[in-house]
Amino acid sequence: MRFRKIHGAGNDFVLLTDSTPDSDKDWSKEAERLCARRTGVGADGLVISSLISISPVVLEVCCFNATSRSGFDRLISMP
């Protein structure tokens, strides 16, 4: 698994790109595992971005909190 660790405004995140958050994987549980400060990478959350379209540029961004089961999914379009 290739990832980047990004940070801003006092928070840090594990970023996965070009990964498809498929329904077979429990991304909330994976976020807990990856974001664990003592046993994982250590972060406040997991962010997964996937390129949906090139023209116009559309990204799907899924965010998962490190400590809860919640997550959200957004489509981001750039002209």
N, C-alpha and C positions, 0 to 999 in steps of 0.2 A: 504494500500500500504506500503510494507516494502522497505526501501532504506538505503543506506549509503551515507554519505557526505565525499568525498575524496578531497585531495588537493595536489598540487605539482607545483613547479616553479611559484609561485605567482597566480595560478588559483585554483578555487574550482569547484567541479562538484557533481551533484546528480547522484548516481549510482544505477540502478535497475538491478538485476540479475535474471535469469530464467524467464524473461518476454519476451513474443513474441510480437515484434512490429507489431501487426496486422494491416491490411489495414483499419479497422473500426475506429481506434483511430487516431486522429490528433496529432501525437507526437510533432510536431513543436509547436502547441498551448499549449500542455501539458508542454513542456519545458519552454515556456514563463511564464505559471502559477506557476510552481514549483520553477523556478529560480528567481522569483521576490524578490528583497531584502527586501521590506517592508511588503509584504503580503504572501510570500511563504517561502520556505526553504532558499532561497538566494544562488545563485551559478552562475557561468559563463556559464554553460551548463549542459545538460542531457546526460548521457551515459547509454545505455541499452546493456547488454551482455547476450547471450544465448548459452548454450552448444549444439553444433550440433552433435558432434561425440566424443566418448571416446578414440577410438584407430584408428588412431591417434587423439589426442585432437584437436578439431576444435571449435573455438568460433566465433559466429557472433557478431560484435560490431557495434552498431548504435550510432552516436553522433549527438546531436542537439544543436545549438547555442541558448543562452538564449534570444537574442534580434532580431533574424532574422528567416526567414522561411527556411533557408538552413539546410541541414543535410547530413550525408554521412553514408554509410554502408560498412563494411569490414569483410572479413572472415580471421581469424587468425588461423594458423595451428602450433602446437607445436609437434616436433618429440618425 
